[in-house]
Amino acid sequence: MHPYTFIISLRAKHPKDDLTFMSKLFEKETEVSWIAGEERKTPKGTLLGGKRDNSYWVTRITEEETDSETWQLEDCLEKVYSKITPKLNKLNAFFGGQ
């Protein structure tokens, strides 16, 4: 297999609810986020017109590019999965009533 690099990110989308709580839940800083109904704008703050259709949140799970000669993607995904699985019950509780 040819060597490769990768970064693992986690993203969430919801039609209306604010997802900023995800930063605390996953103990990660937000890379990009917005809330449904907010004005659309560029990362530099320039207004684009219109409103956001949904809420969006994304963060990096791996901080840097990882080389496949150091970690295989499937091994890294398994490690990430075992870390985030316990947090899924909290997500289910949050969204369970909707």
Summary of the structure (lengths in Angstrom):
residues: 98
radius of gyration: 16.2
end to end distance: 44.5
largest distance: 46.1
contacts: 217
relative contact order: 0.25
helix: 30%
strand: 28%
